[in-house]
Amino acid sequence: MIDYGLKDRVIFITGGGSGIGRAIALLAARGGARVAVADAVAERATQVAAELRDLGMQAMGELLDVRDSQTCDNVVARVEEQLGPLDGMVACAGISPPSAATDMGDETWSRCLDVNLTGMFRSIRPVGQRMVQRKRGAIVTISSVDGLGGHAGRAHYSASKHGVIGLTRALAIEWGRHGVRVNSVAPGVVDTPLLRANIPPDHLQYAMLDRIPMGRLARAEEQAGPTLFLLSDAASYLTGSVMTVDGGTSAGYFTRWNGADLGSRALLEAGAYGEPQ
Ligand SMILES: NC(=O)c1ccc[n+]([C@@H]2O[C@H](COP(=O)([O-])OP(=O)(O)OC[C@H]3O[C@@H](n4cnc5c(N)ncnc54)[C@H](O)[C@@H]3O)[C@@H](O)[C@H]2O)c1
């Protein structure tokens, strides 16, 4: 197992009860970190914290809806009381309900922005206040490749994730002199409950897998390593950066199987570009 040098570090993860957040929590705990998992679904947070304790690590699970500032402040205070001063935070809580822009009501738009962007700020603020005061700490936001480009049926989500990248860069600039680093991991398509709930299987196959040069979805664990790297001392001079972890999806225009331009799917199927891997 790769050692990210996070033994005994205290790490707080929002949205840690499922998918990518849970994978980050598990990898951090396996590396010896003390982890606080916060999630809007209490049982998820409790369940993941129990998994971490089964690994022999100190861990806590907290109910936290990032839409509530007061709860964010209270949970961060409780985490520091129980586990010690925070060394790292991963802001991972997010939702991605599909909706065509023409049909999208205010409520759908606002909820997505409220959780993914404003909620992220609410949860980072009490952590940043403490880290800035202590002059040390690292924060990783989980954005998305949808924060770098648009996505049909996801106007609200794309807007929120572009906002997350803007937030990451602004905080990096504001807190850099105070010893606090802020970076973002921008996942591509990751096989998690969120993805399975929101993407029909045929869309997954044709619209998504086609566009991933590596020809497969990411496993949640594959987002965890890059996240822990950004939290670690190996990334001591990285701040304000956005690391795409997307199997090559955002690398260029022709990001499809074997680099093929599938304006001509028929050519691919006829074997013109070789067999898809
Ligand atoms: N799965 C993907 O393909 C993918 C791609 C790019 C980015 N992301 C981002 O990664 C993050 C995690 O996604 P995932 O795929 O692991 O999803 P997931 O649904 O498996 O996990 C998200 C967790 O966030 C929690 N959550 C939702 N709203 C919350 C709130 N208001 N307060 C606190 N917690 C809340 C959920 O309860 C859930 O446990 C999200 O920010 C998502 O936008 C995912």
The ligand as a MOL file (V3000), in Angstrom:
LIG
                    3D

  0  0  0     0  0            999 V3000
M  V30 BEGIN CTAB
M  V30 COUNTS 44 48 0 0 0
M  V30 BEGIN ATOM
M  V30 1 N -19.6870 9.8280 -9.3770 0
M  V30 2 C -19.2020 10.5940 -10.3140 0
M  V30 3 O -19.1250 10.2120 -11.4860 0
M  V30 4 C -18.6760 11.9660 -9.9880 0
M  V30 5 C -17.9870 12.6590 -10.9990 0
M  V30 6 C -17.4880 13.9240 -10.7370 0
M  V30 7 C -17.6710 14.4880 -9.4860 0
M  V30 8 N -18.3410 13.8070 -8.5120 0 CHG=1
M  V30 9 C -18.5080 14.4760 -7.2240 0
M  V30 10 O -18.0030 13.6860 -6.1970 0
M  V30 11 C -18.7170 13.9480 -4.9860 0
M  V30 12 C -19.1790 12.6300 -4.3930 0
M  V30 13 O -20.0260 11.9960 -5.3410 0
M  V30 14 P -20.3310 10.4300 -5.2940 0
M  V30 15 O -20.4350 9.9870 -6.6990 0
M  V30 16 O -19.4220 9.7430 -4.3550 0 CHG=-1
M  V30 17 O -21.8250 10.4710 -4.7210 0
M  V30 18 P -22.5830 9.6520 -3.5780 0
M  V30 19 O -24.0300 9.9770 -3.7460 0
M  V30 20 O -22.1720 8.2160 -3.6080 0
M  V30 21 O -22.0230 10.3310 -2.2550 0
M  V30 22 C -22.3310 11.6560 -1.9420 0
M  V30 23 C -22.6010 11.7660 -0.4530 0
M  V30 24 O -22.8940 13.1440 -0.1680 0
M  V30 25 C -23.9460 13.1700 0.7670 0
M  V30 26 N -24.6700 14.4350 0.6840 0
M  V30 27 C -25.5830 14.8180 -0.2510 0
M  V30 28 N -26.0850 16.0130 0.0610 0
M  V30 29 C -25.4950 16.3980 1.2140 0
M  V30 30 C -25.6000 17.5230 2.0480 0
M  V30 31 N -26.4960 18.4970 1.7890 0
M  V30 32 N -24.8110 17.6140 3.1520 0
M  V30 33 C -23.9320 16.6130 3.4450 0
M  V30 34 N -23.8160 15.5020 2.7240 0
M  V30 35 C -24.5840 15.3850 1.6140 0
M  V30 36 C -24.8450 11.9950 0.3810 0
M  V30 37 O -25.6820 11.5970 1.4560 0
M  V30 38 C -23.8270 10.9460 -0.0190 0
M  V30 39 O -23.4980 10.1040 1.0730 0
M  V30 40 C -19.8500 14.8950 -5.3620 0
M  V30 41 O -19.4750 16.2170 -5.0430 0
M  V30 42 C -19.9610 14.7250 -6.8670 0
M  V30 43 O -20.4670 15.8730 -7.4910 0
M  V30 44 C -18.8450 12.5570 -8.7320 0
M  V30 END ATOM
M  V30 BEGIN BOND
M  V30 1 1 1 2
M  V30 2 2 2 3
M  V30 3 1 2 4
M  V30 4 1 4 5
M  V30 5 2 4 44
M  V30 6 2 5 6
M  V30 7 1 6 7
M  V30 8 2 7 8
M  V30 9 1 8 9
M  V30 10 1 8 44
M  V30 11 1 9 10
M  V30 12 1 9 42
M  V30 13 1 10 11
M  V30 14 1 11 12
M  V30 15 1 11 40
M  V30 16 1 12 13
M  V30 17 1 13 14
M  V30 18 2 14 15
M  V30 19 1 14 16
M  V30 20 1 14 17
M  V30 21 1 17 18
M  V30 22 2 18 19
M  V30 23 1 18 20
M  V30 24 1 18 21
M  V30 25 1 21 22
M  V30 26 1 22 23
M  V30 27 1 23 24
M  V30 28 1 23 38
M  V30 29 1 24 25
M  V30 30 1 25 26
M  V30 31 1 25 36
M  V30 32 1 26 27
M  V30 33 1 26 35
M  V30 34 2 27 28
M  V30 35 1 28 29
M  V30 36 1 29 30
M  V30 37 2 29 35
M  V30 38 1 30 31
M  V30 39 2 30 32
M  V30 40 1 32 33
M  V30 41 2 33 34
M  V30 42 1 34 35
M  V30 43 1 36 37
M  V30 44 1 36 38
M  V30 45 1 38 39
M  V30 46 1 40 41
M  V30 47 1 40 42
M  V30 48 1 42 43
M  V30 END BOND
M  V30 END CTAB
M  END
